[in-house]
Amino acid sequence: MFRTKIIKDYFLYVLLFCAFQGMTAFSATLQSVELISLSANFTKILVENDTESLTKGSLFLNYPETLHLKINYPIMQDIVINDTLMQIFYPEKHLLYNVNAAYHDKLIFLSPFVASQYKDYGLSALSYTLSDYQVENDTLITIWQPPKEMGNAGATVLKTLNDKLVNVLIYDEKDNIVQKILFKDYQKLGFIGFPGTVEILYKNSGKITKKNVTLTNLEINKSIPDSLNLDIPENVTIENFEW
């Protein structure tokens, strides 16, 4: 059961890593200040089958190589992602997982935080085409159609208010909404408006699942303490697996 949870949570860490890799590359292009590091506190609330779970921690990025997630609730955890290696360390359990996996650039599309920085939500890179649009005062609504090879995918509808993405609706081929993504609490990171909260609602086995991720105390080019280097004691159990 414990390993199953590790594998499920693995996707969150991959998406966080891709989000900050993509977002920082984007910000480095727009800002005159070279990006060296980034840090933030994060909170994830997951509501699934009427059960709510909470995860809290901090993240530290040494651009562009390494992301360190320090989770302090509900269990002490250190996750270090560097290139294709992810290390997940549980100090209280004396347990270390080494996960080798290959990342794909298109995972950026799955990460709402970084995708919010693109006016087309990264859809053009996935061969989506703009089929229609509507303008209402300061609101722009665009409708995007997927490429034929995506099978049962339907349209994706983007709503932008004052040049900020506020929600995304993803449909299946029968025009049923399968996922809704809301962007809230925009903050300034240099010259970029960056959402502080992303809320995702999607159907899972016929039930609605809600995921809310919030970033606070977002800082760039601040000193990251050396104590964050992962120091693995000798008396830990180590498990290695490929993904």
N, C-alpha and C positions, 0 to 999 in steps of 0.2 A: 504493500500500500504506500509506503514511504517513497519507494522508487517511482511508482506511478505518478505521484504528485511532483516529483522532480522533473519527470519527462514532460508533464503538462505545463509546468511553470517555465520550462526551458524556452518555450515560444515567446513568453513575455520578455525574457532577457535578450533574446535574439532581436526582437522588434525594437526594444529600447536602444540596443547597440546601433542598429541600422538607422533609427531615428536620429541619434546624435551624430553619427557619421555623416549622414546626409545633411542635417540642419547646419552643422558646423562648417561643412564645405560650402554651403550656400552663404552663410554669414561671412565667411572669410572672403568670399568674392565681393560682397557689397561693402565691407567695412575697410577703412584705411588701416586699422589696427590689425596686426597679424594675430590670429587666434592660436593660443598656446595651450590653454586649459579651460575647462568648464566644470562647474559644480552646481548641484541643486539638491533639494530635498524632494522626495516623491511620496505620494500616498495613492494606493490602489484599493478601490472598493469594488468587490465583485458580488453581485446578487444573482444567485442561481438556484432554481427550485425553492424559492422563498427562504433561502439561507444566505446570509450576508457574511462575507469574509473580508478582512482588512489586512493590508500589507503596508508597512512603513519603512522608510530607509532613506539613504542618501546615495548620490551617484557622483563620481569623479572621473572626468575624462582628460587624459593626456593626449592631446590632438597630435596625429590622427590614429595613434596606435592602440591605446588601451583604455578600456572602460572598467571601472571598479564600482560595483554595487555593494553597499553595506546595508544589509537589512537588519533591523532591530526589533521588528514585530511582524508576525507572531512568534518567530523563532530567530535566534541569532544566526546570521548567514553572511558569508563573503562570496561574491561572485566576481571573478576577474575574466574578462574576455579580451583576448589578444590574437588577432588574425583568425586562424581556424581553431584555436584552442580555447575552451571555456573551462575554468576551474570553479567548482562549487564546494565551498568548505563550511562544515558545521562544527565549530569549535567545541560546543557542548557535547556533541556526539562523537567527537574524534573521528570524523568521517570526511573524506575528500573524493569528489567525483571529477575525473578528467574526461571532458567530452570533446571529441574531435568532430568538426562539422565544416562543410563548405557553405559559405554564405553567397547569396545571389543578389545582384543589384536590384532586381525587381521586388525584393522584400521591402524596399523603401516605399513602394506604393501601399503596402499593408500597414505602414506606420503613419497614423493620422497626424502626428506632431510635425513630421518633416513634410508630408504631403500638403499640409496647409500652407506651406510657403510658396507653392506653385499655383498659378491662376487656374490651371486645368487639373489640379489635384494629382498631377503626374500621369494623367490618363493618356496623353499623346504618346508617351514613351511605351505604353502598352498597346499601341495601335488603335485606340478608341478614336472615333470621329465625332465632331460636333454636328448634331442634326438639327438643333433648334435653340433659340434663346428668347428671353423676355426681359424687358427693362421696365422697372416700376420705381420711379424716383431714384433713390440711392441703392436700390436692390437690383442685382443682376442674377437671373436664373438661366443656367445653361444645361442642355440635355445632350448626353454623350452616349453613343452606341458602341457596343463592343465588337471586336473583329469576329468573323464567323468561326474561327477555330476555338473560340472560348465556349462553344457548346451552349449550355443552358443558362448562360449569363444574360441578363437583361440590361436595360438602360441604367445609367448613373446620372443623377440630377444634382447639380451643385447650386447652392444659394450663397451669394456674396453680398455683404452689406458694407458700404463705404470701403471697398477694396479689402475687406476681411472675410474669409470663408467662415460662414456661421453654421451651415449644416450640409450633409451629404446624404442622399437617399440612394440605396442600391437595390435594384429590382431583379427578379428572376425573369425567365422567358415568358412567364404567364402574367407579368405585370404585378406580381406580389412583392411588397417591400420585404426584403430579407435582412437588411441592415440599415440602421440610421445612426449617423455620427454627428454629434453636436460639438461646436467649438466655443469655449467661453473664456472669460477672464483674460483677455488679451493684455500683454505687457510688452514693454519695449526692451529689445536686446540689441543695443546699437541703434541702427536705423530700421530694424525689423520689428514688425508687430507679431508677437509669438503667443499662441494660446497657452494660458496657464492650466486650463482644464480641458480634457477631451472626454466626452461621454459616448459610449458605444452601446447600442441596443441591437440585439440580433436574436433570431430564433434558433433554439437548440433543442432538438427532439420535440418540436411542437410547443415548447415553452420559451418565454422571453427571458433572455439573459442580459443583464446590465453590467457594464464595466465602466468605472469612472477612475481616470488617472489625473492627478493634480501635481504640478511642479511648483515649488516655491523657493525663494532665496536663490534664484538663478543668477550665477555670476560667471564672468569670463576673465581669464588671465589672472586669477588669484592663485596664491601659493597653495599647492596641494601638499599636505604633510607626508613626510617619508614614512610615517607609521602605517600608512595605508598599503604599503608593500605587503603582499601575502607571505606570511611567515608560517610555514607548515611544520609543526613539531614532528619528531621522529616516530612517536607512538600512535600514529593515526592509521586507520584502515583506508586504503586507496583502491578505488575501482575505476577502470578505464573502459570506455566504450565509444563506438563510432556512431555518428548520426548521419 
